[in-house]
Every structure is written in C-alpha cells, then in structure tokens.
C-alpha cells in the first residue's frame, strides 16, 4: 500500500497502483507460445474503455453482471470494469452445467453476461434464453452466437469501441464507491445443496488484502510474481490471486491449464504460489516418484534430507553439530535441486480452500520450501487466518489476520467477526440469519485456539461422523492419511450412525498399472474395482494406516470406486474438494453393504 491510509474501494486501489507503477508489467498471458505482458497503464486504459462501453449499454450501480471465463487478462479487466460502475460482478465457474447457470442467472437477476469461449457458450446461452432478466451477452472470443430474441449479443471489441465514444470519467465515478458497497456475489460451489450467493463488500475484500499484506511483509523483501492457476470464480483466487497482487504491486501470470502448471512454474519462476491441498498432494506425489526413479545413493540422500529437514522443523533447528553439517550439504544438493523445479525464487506456497495434511506441509518444509496454510471460507472474503512466516506450525492454520476476531463456541464451532464477514446471502434472509448471529459468522467448522493464539481445525461441523456409539470422528483427517499411501490416490470415509468406519478408495494410476501387470489383470479401474485380488492388494495399505488410528477411527472394510472422483463426474468441487453427498448417492448402497 502506498500510504498508511486504507483504500476506499477496490477500484480506486487499482487506479492508484496503476498511477504508481505505470509502464511496469502487470498481467502476463501465453499467446503463440510466448508470454505477452500488459502494463499497469494499458490495463487501466482497457478497464475504462470497457466500463464506458458497458455504461452505454445501460449497466449501472447495483446491476449484476455474470462473468464466466478461464483465468486471463480479460477476466481481470471485466471484473474491475463492472465494479467501477458500481455494478456487481457475479463470477461463475467454467465447469458449471446449464442447470448451474440457470440457478445463478435466476437467483442473481443478472442483466448481462460476459463470457469467453464457444465451449462455455453452449451451456450458458440456453440458460440465458430462459432468463427474463438478461438483456445482453458480451463475447470475449469470436463465438458466432446468433442474435437472440430476448437478448442482444456484442463482441468484446464492439463494447470497447462504444467506450471510445463515451466520455464518462470512470476513475472519478469510482471514487464514489465506499467500502460498504457490494463488490461481488460469489456462489458457493458447495459440497452439498444448492449454491447460495455470498455478498462481499469492497471493504471485506480489502480487509482480507490488508491482513494478508501484513503477513507477507515478514517474507524476504523483493518484487512479487504470482502464478494464477485456481479458478478466479472462487473467492480464494479472487482475493489472493487478483486483489492481493494489485495491493502488492506484483505481476500476475495466468497458467495455461492444470496440465501445463509444472512447465509454467519453471517458466514464470513465481515468488508466491497459492493453491488448494489437492494440488500440493499431487506435487508431493511427483517429487516422491521422481526420487524413487533415481539411483540408490540419490534416493538415500533424498530420504536423509527429509529426515533431517523434519527434525529441524519439529525441533526448532536444534540439531547436533554433525547433523547440522550434513544438513548444510543437503541444502546445497538435494534441496537446491527440488527448489529449482519451482523456479528457484519461491518465497512461499500458500494452501487454502480445504485442510492441508500436516505431513504434506512438513514434507515441503523439510525440502526447504516454505508452505503456509490459510483458513477461511467464501463468507469471510475468504481469509480468516494464516500461518505466520516466522513461526509457522504445520498442524495449525495460524492466528487470525489483523482485523479479524475469532472465538470458539461452546460446541467447538469457530466463530468470526470483523469487516471480512459477508453482507449476507443474496435473496436468502433465512440462511443469513442462521449463519450470522449477533454479528458473529458461524463458520460450520470445528476447532480450537492453542496457547500461541493459532487456530487448529478439527473438521467441518456438518462433515463430522457420529458413530452409533456417539463418538465424533473426523473423516478429513483419516482420508488425508489414506491419500498419503503410495497405493491410494483418493479416499472417502463413511460411517455416520454406524458401529464402525468403512471407506471408498481410488488407487493411484501408476500403482494400479504395476499391480495389473503383475497380476495379469486389465489396468482399467472400472473392470477391476470389484476384483477380490485388488481388494487384497490394497488391504496392506489399510492395515498400515490403521496402525496410526484409534480404535474408533480404524477402517474395518473398504471398497474401490469405479472411477476417480473428479469435477467432470461432479464428485469434486472446482477447488478439488470431494462432494460427499454426490459420492454417497453413487456408492451409498455399496458402502452400506459393507456392514452386512
């Protein structure tokens, strides 16, 4: 932040930073195989042009505009253009179905849609045709959408051209926005039930940004580079991947896709990487697999680096002289090689969106890559707490960010108060009253606060399994331990109101291929899911995990899924959290049969 004064709104924050950084690069995207930059000044000009174009089409204060696109510069420009008019951005996931779009359009009452590709238009346009509120659609790419009877279609360039002839001073108009004005309505992707629209004020997001900036100030100094890879339609990436970089004066590179993330990391060399736990779990798998393919000596050095690195973290660097000397050598060999895979200048990896297994965090810390776990939810814009770089503890999610007040209710639920809390659920007063009581946001998460003021998350209140004996069990913790096994990629634990726990497993592709080759079986999961030989082969992994679990937590029986949990089959959210209610509908009878 340029001064000690709080930003009045998100749009003014951007324009002030654009004045400050001018010709420095801000947004980077790949085109024709090369990274192409847009400077702060160029982005500011485009935001004003698009805003004036939207204004000429009737967009004004309070109007809702749905934005659906992959992460790209146009997303950034459209978001700020919408907000600069006092209108409200309604981000939508690119993975949404036609029914999802219909719900968001109908519930939000959006009068316009900005979308990118032909693929997205196929699911969006039918929903827009059924909407009585949508007046026009803006196509970022050339989509060949036919003009419709109930809404007009404009290209991105047409709207920009309209902005050239409109002389409204967008920057001056934006100064009238306050921290209390609604910036966006984000529909929770939801692990259950219909998505609710979370209304976030400019001030809620700015309070998040200010709190995060304070925490990041403890990192080594220097300019920051972000790689944006999570969906910008998610509150986590929206705040941490877009608004935080603006406040820091950082550069943002837009990843080409999940299959290109590793290559993009090497090219971009980010200083900060923010992602969900599933992403870090996949990185962990790749690093371990690569180490196993090396010779015996390199494998031993890698294992030693992990062993001493874990001890150094857990013992607060109190290693013996001999161990310290060996550790220094490993810093310059094993750890340097691993860090080079991330570009060599990574200052922090931040995990959010779901609980991160402490063993995963400790793994990266042992290799010299700092991982900080954040905690939050869309209803808090979304950051509530984050590990402090100078005293991070892997089993906690750190202290509340500055300005956020947290307390634990009598039943263990985490309650939050402060400017970060949402204004409420759009057009859903009953749900708002249930969630915000006497100014406190009831998070639905169970946890505790330790002696240092750090928050420890136990589980989602609604996800806790209460067995027939009345024991409260955390499925997420057990699932995390199962997913650390080299045989297991994904797991879901089952057993509410049952005498014991059972599990649904998805084997790792490489392990399944090796097992199938050895057993003379097909490597197709759907064909072997019910094979007793596969169940027997996986039993050793279950036995190993059970050794670290209490009697009530142990997995007594399990079955294998016919396909991985994924976004495509709607068994995972866009941020890669499992949808228990969807999986339960598919496999519930199979899991219940394990109790026979």
C-alpha positions in Angstrom: 0.0 0.0 0.0 1.4 3.4 -1.0 0.2 5.1 2.2 -0.9 4.2 5.6 -4.5 5.2 4.8 -7.0 2.4 4.0 -8.1 2.0 0.4 -11.7 3.4 0.0 -12.7 0.7 -2.5 -11.1 -1.9 -4.8 -11.3 0.1 -8.0 -9.6 3.2 -6.5 -6.9 0.8 -5.1 -6.2 -0.4 -8.7 -6.1 3.1 -10.3 -3.8 4.4 -7.6 -1.4 1.5 -8.1 -1.6 1.9 -11.9 -0.5 5.6 -11.5 2.3 4.4 -9.3 3.6 1.5 -11.5 2.7 2.9 -14.9 4.7 1.0 -17.6 5.7 -1.9 -15.4 4.2 -5.3 -16.5 1.1 -6.4 -14.6 -0.7 -9.2 -16.5 1.0 -11.9 -18.5 -0.6 -14.5 -20.8 0.6 -17.0 -23.3 0.0 -16.2 -26.9 1.6 -18.1 -29.9 3.9 -19.9 -27.4 5.3 -16.7 -25.8 4.4 -14.8 -22.6 2.9 -11.4 -23.6 2.6 -8.6 -21.0 0.1 -5.9 -20.4 1.4 -2.9 -18.3 -0.5 -1.3 -15.5 -1.2 1.7 -17.7 -2.5 -0.5 -20.6 -4.8 -2.4 -18.2 -6.1 0.8 -16.7 -7.0 2.2 -20.2 -8.8 -1.0 -21.1 -10.8 -1.1 -17.9 -12.0 2.5 -18.5 -12.9 1.7 -22.1 -14.8 -1.5 -21.2 -16.6 0.3 -18.3 -17.7 3.1 -20.6 -18.9 0.6 -23.2 -20.9 -1.3 -20.5 -22.3 2.0 -19.3 -23.5 2.9 -22.8 -25.4 -0.4 -22.7 -27.2 0.5 -19.5 -25.1 -1.1 -16.8 -25.2 1.0 -13.6 -25.0 0.8 -9.8 -26.4 -2.3 -8.3 -26.7 -4.2 -11.6 -25.4 -7.8 -11.5 -23.2 -9.0 -14.4 -22.2 -12.7 -14.6 -18.6 -13.2 -15.6 -17.6 -16.7 -16.9 -14.1 -17.2 -18.4 -10.9 -19.0 -17.9 -8.2 -17.1 -16.0 -6.9 -14.5 -18.4 -6.4 -10.7 -18.6 -9.9 -10.2 -19.9 -11.2 -11.6 -16.6 -9.3 -9.0 -14.6 -10.3 -6.2 -16.9 -14.0 -7.1 -16.9 -14.1 -7.5 -13.1 -12.7 -4.1 -12.5 -14.8 -2.5 -15.3 -18.0 -3.9 -13.8 -17.1 -2.7 -10.2 -16.1 0.7 -11.4 -19.7 1.4 -12.5 -21.0 0.4 -9.0 -22.3 -2.8 -10.6 -21.7 -6.2 -9.0 -19.6 -9.0 -10.5 -21.2 -12.5 -10.3 -18.3 -14.9 -11.1 -19.4 -18.3 -12.5 -17.3 -21.5 -12.8 -16.3 -22.7 -16.2 -17.3 -26.2 -15.1 -20.9 -25.1 -14.4 -23.7 -27.1 -16.0 -26.6 -25.4 -17.8 -28.7 -26.0 -14.6 -26.0 -24.3 -12.5 -26.0 -21.3 -14.8 -29.8 -21.2 -14.8 -29.8 -21.1 -11.0 -27.3 -18.3 -10.8 -29.0 -16.2 -13.5 -32.4 -16.6 -12.0 -31.3 -16.1 -8.4 -29.0 -13.1 -9.1 -31.3 -11.5 -11.6 -28.2 -10.7 -13.7 -29.0 -8.3 -16.6 -25.8 -9.1 -18.6 -23.3 -11.9 -19.1 -19.6 -11.7 -20.2 -18.2 -15.0 -21.4 -15.2 -16.2 -23.2 -15.3 -19.4 -25.4 -17.7 -21.3 -27.6 -17.5 -24.3 -25.2 -18.8 -22.2 -22.4 -21.4 -20.6 -24.5 -23.0 -24.0 -25.2 -24.0 -24.3 -21.6 -24.6 -20.6 -20.9 -26.7 -19.5 -23.8 -29.6 -21.9 -23.3 -29.8 -20.8 -19.6 -29.8 -17.1 -20.7 -32.6 -17.8 -23.2 -34.7 -19.0 -20.2 -33.9 -15.9 -18.2 -36.2 -13.0 -18.1 -33.5 -10.6 -16.8 -30.6 -11.0 -19.2 -30.5 -8.1 -21.7 -27.2 -8.7 -23.4 -24.2 -11.1 -23.7 -20.6 -9.9 -24.4 -18.4 -12.5 -26.1 -14.7 -12.1 -25.3 -13.7 -14.5 -28.1 -15.4 -14.8 -31.5 -18.2 -17.1 -30.8 -20.7 -16.8 -33.7 -23.6 -16.6 -31.3 -26.7 -15.7 -33.2 -28.7 -12.7 -32.1 -31.5 -13.9 -29.8 -35.0 -12.6 -29.5 -34.7 -11.8 -25.7 -31.1 -10.6 -25.5 -28.5 -8.9 -27.7 -25.0 -10.2 -28.4 -22.0 -8.0 -28.6 -18.3 -8.8 -29.1 -15.7 -7.6 -26.7 -14.3 -5.3 -29.4 -17.7 -3.8 -30.1 -18.2 -2.9 -26.4 -14.6 -1.5 -26.3 -15.4 0.6 -29.4 -18.5 2.0 -27.7 -16.3 3.0 -24.8 -14.1 5.2 -27.1 -17.1 7.5 -27.8 -18.4 7.7 -24.2 -16.6 10.4 -22.3 -17.6 9.5 -18.7 -14.7 9.8 -16.3 -14.7 6.3 -14.9 -11.9 7.0 -12.4 -13.8 9.9 -10.9 -17.0 8.0 -10.8 -15.3 5.1 -9.0 -14.3 7.3 -6.1 -17.9 7.5 -5.0 -17.8 3.8 -4.1 -17.4 3.0 -0.4 -16.1 0.0 1.5 -19.7 -0.8 2.3 -20.8 -1.2 -1.3 -21.2 -4.7 -2.7 -18.3 -5.7 -5.0 -19.4 -9.3 -6.0 -21.8 -12.1 -5.3 -19.9 -15.4 -5.3 -22.0 -18.5 -5.5 -20.5 -21.2 -3.3 -19.7 -24.3 -5.3 -21.0 -26.3 -2.4 -20.2 -29.9 -1.3 -24.0 -30.2 -0.8 -27.2 -28.4 -1.6 -28.0 -25.5 -4.0 -25.3 -22.8 -4.2 -26.0 -19.6 -2.2 -24.9 -16.2 -3.4 -22.4 -14.7 -0.9 -22.4 -10.9 -1.0 -19.0 -9.5 -0.4 -18.4 -5.7 0.1 -15.4 -3.9 -1.1 -14.3 -3.5 2.5 -14.5 -7.2 3.2 -12.0 -8.0 0.4 -9.8 -5.0 1.2 -9.7 -6.1 4.9 -8.5 -9.5 3.6 -5.9 -7.9 1.4 -4.6 -5.7 4.2 -4.3 -8.7 6.6 -2.5 -10.8 4.0 -0.2 -8.0 3.1 0.8 -7.6 6.8 1.6 -11.4 7.0 3.6 -11.3 3.7 5.7 -8.4 5.0 7.6 -11.0 7.1 8.9 -12.7 3.9 12.2 -11.8 2.3 11.9 -8.4 0.5 11.6 -8.0 -3.2 9.1 -7.8 -6.0 6.4 -10.5 -6.1 5.3 -12.7 -9.0 2.1 -14.7 -8.8 1.0 -17.6 -11.0 -2.8 -17.7 -11.2 -4.0 -21.3 -11.5 -7.1 -21.7 -9.4 -10.4 -20.5 -10.8 -10.9 -16.8 -10.4 -14.6 -17.5 -9.8 -13.5 -19.0 -6.4 -13.2 -16.5 -3.5 -9.7 -17.7 -2.6 -8.2 -17.0 -6.0 -10.3 -13.9 -6.5 -8.8 -12.3 -3.4 -5.4 -13.9 -3.1 -4.7 -14.3 -6.9 -6.1 -11.0 -8.1 -6.6 -8.3 -5.5 -3.6 -9.1 -3.3 -1.2 -8.8 -6.2 -2.7 -5.4 -7.0 -2.1 -4.2 -3.5 1.4 -5.5 -3.6 2.2 -4.1 -7.0 3.0 -7.6 -8.2 2.9 -9.3 -11.6 0.3 -11.9 -12.4 0.9 -14.8 -14.9 -2.1 -16.8 -15.9 -1.4 -20.5 -16.0 -2.3 -22.3 -19.3 -4.1 -25.1 -17.6 -3.6 -27.8 -15.0 -1.6 -30.0 -17.4 0.8 -27.1 -18.0 1.3 -25.9 -14.4 4.7 -27.7 -13.9 6.0 -26.1 -17.1 4.5 -22.7 -16.3 6.1 -22.7 -12.8 9.5 -23.4 -14.4 9.0 -20.6 -16.9 7.4 -18.0 -14.7 9.5 -18.6 -11.6 6.9 -17.3 -9.2 7.7 -15.9 -5.8 4.3 -16.8 -4.4 2.2 -19.8 -5.3 -1.3 -20.2 -3.9 -3.3 -23.4 -4.4 -5.6 -26.0 -2.8 -4.3 -29.0 -0.8 -5.0 -31.4 -3.7 -2.5 -29.5 -5.8 0.2 -29.9 -3.2 -0.6 -33.5 -2.7 -0.1 -34.1 -6.5 3.2 -32.2 -6.3 4.2 -34.4 -3.4 3.5 -37.5 -5.4 5.5 -36.3 -8.4 8.5 -35.4 -6.3 8.5 -38.7 -4.4 8.1 -40.7 -7.7 11.0 -38.8 -9.3 13.2 -39.5 -6.3 12.3 -43.2 -6.5 13.5 -43.4 -10.1 17.0 -42.2 -9.2 19.9 -44.4 -8.1 20.2 -45.8 -4.6 22.6 -43.1 -3.4 20.4 -40.2 -4.6 17.4 -42.0 -3.1 19.2 -42.2 0.3 20.3 -38.6 0.2 16.7 -37.6 -0.6 15.4 -39.6 2.4 18.1 -38.1 4.6 17.1 -34.6 3.5 13.5 -35.3 4.5 14.6 -36.9 7.8 16.8 -34.1 8.9 14.5 -31.4 7.5 11.6 -32.7 9.5 13.7 -32.8 12.6 15.0 -29.3 12.1 11.4 -28.0 11.8 10.0 -30.0 14.7 12.9 -29.3 17.0 13.1 -25.6 16.0 16.5 -26.1 14.4 18.1 -27.8 17.4 20.2 -30.4 15.6 23.6 -31.8 16.7 26.8 -30.4 15.1 27.2 -33.4 12.8 23.6 -33.3 11.7 23.8 -29.6 11.0 26.9 -30.1 8.8 25.2 -32.9 6.8 22.1 -30.7 6.6 24.1 -27.8 5.1 25.5 -30.2 2.4 21.9 -31.4 1.7 20.8 -27.7 1.4 23.3 -27.3 -1.5 22.5 -30.6 -3.2 19.1 -32.2 -2.7 17.1 -29.2 -1.6 18.5 -26.9 -4.2 17.6 -29.4 -7.0 14.0 -29.6 -5.7 13.7 -25.8 -5.3 15.0 -25.4 -8.9 11.8 -27.2 -10.1 9.8 -24.3 -8.7 12.0 -21.7 -10.4 14.5 -21.0 -7.6 12.9 -17.9 -6.2 9.8 -19.2 -4.5 9.3 -17.4 -1.1 6.0 -19.1 -0.1 3.5 -21.7 -1.1 0.1 -20.8 0.4 -2.5 -23.5 0.8 -6.2 -22.8 1.3 -9.7 -23.9 0.3 -9.5 -27.1 2.4 -7.4 -28.6 5.2 -3.8 -29.4 4.3 -2.4 -32.6 5.7 0.4 -31.6 8.2 2.6 -34.4 6.7 2.4 -32.7 3.3 3.3 -29.3 4.8 6.2 -30.9 6.7 7.4 -32.7 3.5 7.9 -29.4 1.7 9.3 -27.6 4.7 11.9 -30.4 5.0 12.9 -29.7 1.4 13.3 -26.0 2.1 10.1 -24.9 0.5 8.0 -22.8 3.0 4.3 -23.8 3.0 1.8 -21.6 4.9 -1.7 -22.9 5.4 -4.5 -20.4 5.4 -8.0 -20.9 6.7 -11.2 -19.2 5.5 -14.4 -19.5 3.6 -16.3 -17.6 1.0 -18.4 -15.9 3.7 -15.2 -14.3 5.1 -13.9 -13.0 1.7 -12.3 -15.6 2.3 -9.2 -15.4 4.6 -9.7 -15.7 8.3 -6.2 -16.9 9.4 -2.9 -17.9 8.0 0.4 -19.2 9.3 2.9 -16.5 10.1 6.2 -17.0 8.2 8.3 -16.5 11.3 6.5 -19.1 13.5 4.5 -21.4 11.3 3.3 -24.6 12.8 2.2 -27.3 10.3 -0.7 -28.6 12.4 -2.3 -25.1 12.7 -3.7 -22.6 10.3 -2.1 -19.7 12.1 -3.5 -16.8 14.0 -6.4 -14.6 12.8 -5.4 -12.0 10.2 -5.3 -8.4 11.6 -8.8 -7.1 12.0 -10.5 -10.5 12.3 -11.8 -11.6 15.7 -12.2 -15.3 16.3 -13.6 -17.2 19.2 -14.7 -20.8 19.8 -18.3 -21.6 20.7 -19.3 -24.0 23.5 -19.9 -26.7 20.9 -16.4 -26.2 19.4 -17.6 -24.2 16.3 -15.3 -21.4 15.1 -17.0 -18.0 15.1 -15.6 -15.0 13.3 -16.4 -11.2 13.5 -15.0 -8.2 11.6 -15.1 -6.3 8.3 -14.2 -9.5 6.5 -17.6 -11.0 7.1 -20.1 -11.1 4.2 -23.1 -8.8 4.0 -25.3 -11.9 3.8 -26.6 -14.4 1.3 -28.3 -12.8 -1.7 -32.1 -13.0 -1.5 -31.9 -15.5 1.3 -32.6 -13.8 4.6 -33.3 -17.1 6.5 -29.9 -18.5 5.6 -28.2 -15.2 6.5 -29.9 -15.2 10.0 -28.8 -18.8 10.6 -25.2 -18.0 9.6 -24.6 -14.6 11.1 -25.9 -14.3 14.7 -25.2 -11.2 16.9 -22.5 -10.1 14.4 -20.7 -13.5 14.5 -20.2 -15.6 11.4 -20.9 -19.2 12.3 -18.3 -21.0 10.1 -19.6 -24.6 10.5 -16.0 -25.6 11.3 -14.9 -27.3 14.5 -11.6 -26.2 16.0 -9.7 -24.8 18.9 -7.2 -22.0 19.6 -3.8 -23.0 21.1 -1.7 -21.2 23.7 0.0 -19.2 20.9 -3.3 -17.9 19.5 -3.1 -20.2 16.5 -6.2 -21.9 15.2 -6.4 -25.7 14.9 -9.1 -27.0 12.6 -10.7 -30.3 13.5 -13.3 -30.8 10.8 -16.4 -29.3 9.1 -19.2 -29.5 11.6 -21.6 -31.0 9.1 -18.9 -33.5 7.9 -18.2 -34.9 11.3 -19.2 -38.6 11.5 -21.0 -39.5 14.7 -20.9 -43.3 15.0 -23.5 -45.4 16.7 -21.5 -45.2 19.9 -21.7 -41.4 19.9 -18.1 -40.8 19.1 -17.3 -37.7 16.9 -14.9 -38.7 14.2 -13.1 -36.5 11.6 -13.3 -38.1 8.1 -10.9 -35.5 6.6 -8.0 -36.5 8.9 -8.4 -40.2 8.1 -8.8 -39.5 4.4 -5.6 -37.4 4.4 -3.7 -40.3 6.0 -5.1 -42.7 3.4 -4.1 -40.4 0.5 -0.5 -40.3 1.7 -0.1 -44.0 0.9 1.6 -44.8 -2.4 -1.3 -47.1 -3.4 -4.1 -44.7 -2.8 -5.0 -41.5 -4.7 -8.3 -40.6 -3.2 -10.5 -41.8 -0.3 -13.8 -41.1 1.3 -14.7 -42.4 4.8 -18.3 -43.5 5.6 -20.0 -44.5 8.8 -22.4 -41.9 10.3 -24.6 -43.6 12.9 -22.8 -46.9 12.2 -20.8 -49.1 14.6 -17.5 -48.5 12.7 -16.0 -46.8 9.7 -15.6 -48.1 6.1 -14.0 -46.4 3.1 -14.2 -45.9 -0.6 -10.8 -45.9 -2.3 -9.4 -44.8 -5.6 -6.0 -46.4 -6.4 -3.1 -44.3 -7.9 -2.8 -44.8 -11.6 0.8 -45.8 -11.5 0.3 -48.3 -8.7 -2.8 -49.8 -10.4 -0.9 -50.2 -13.7 2.0 -52.0 -11.9 -0.4 -54.2 -9.9 -2.4 -55.1 -13.0 0.7 -56.1 -15.0 2.0 -58.3 -12.1 -1.4 -59.9 -11.6 -2.3 -60.3 -15.2 -5.3 -58.1 -14.9 -6.6 -55.2 -17.0 -5.4 -51.8 -15.8 -8.9 -50.3 -16.3 -10.3 -49.3 -12.9 -13.9 -49.9 -13.9 -13.1 -53.5 -14.8 -11.2 -54.4 -11.7 -12.9 -52.3 -9.0 -14.7 -55.4 -7.6 -11.9 -57.8 -8.1 -11.1 -59.6 -4.8 -7.4 -59.7 -5.8 -7.3 -55.9 -5.9 -9.1 -55.6 -2.5 -6.5 -58.0 -1.1 -3.6 -56.0 -2.6 -4.9 -52.7 -1.1 -5.5 -54.3 2.3 -1.9 -53.9 3.4 -2.2 -50.1 2.9 -5.3 -50.0 5.1 -3.6 -52.1 7.7 -0.7 -49.7 7.8 -2.9 -46.6 8.2 -5.0 -48.4 10.8 -1.9 -48.7 13.0 -1.8 -45.0 13.5 -5.6 -44.7 14.2 -7.6 -45.1 17.4 -10.0 -48.0 17.8 -13.0 -45.9 16.7 -11.1 -44.4 13.7 -9.9 -47.7 12.2 -11.2 -48.6 8.7 -12.8 -52.1 9.1 -13.7 -52.7 5.5 -13.4 -50.9 2.2 -14.4 -51.0 -1.5 -13.0 -49.5 -4.6 -14.6 -46.8 -6.8 -15.2 -47.5 -10.5 -13.7 -44.2 -11.5 -11.7 -41.4 -9.8 -13.6 -38.6 -8.1 -13.5 -35.6 -10.5 -15.1 -32.3 -11.4 -16.4 -33.9 -14.6 -18.5 -36.5 -12.7 -19.5 -33.9 -10.2 -17.9 -35.8 -7.3 -15.4 -32.9 -6.7 -15.9 -29.2 -6.5 -13.9 -26.9 -8.8 -11.4 -26.5 -6.0 -11.0 -30.3 -5.7 -12.9 -31.0 -2.5 -14.9 -34.2 -2.5 -18.7 -33.8 -2.7 -19.8 -36.4 -0.1 -23.5 -36.2 -0.9 -22.9 -36.9 -4.6 -20.5 -39.7 -3.9 -22.9 -41.1 -1.4 -25.7 -41.2 -3.9 -23.5 -43.2 -6.3 -21.8 -45.6 -3.8 -24.1 -45.4 -0.8 -25.7 -48.8 -1.2 -22.3 -50.4 -1.9 -20.8 -48.8 1.2 -23.9 -49.8 3.3 -23.4 -53.4 2.1 -20.0 -53.5 3.8 -21.9 -53.6 7.1 -23.8 -56.8 6.2 
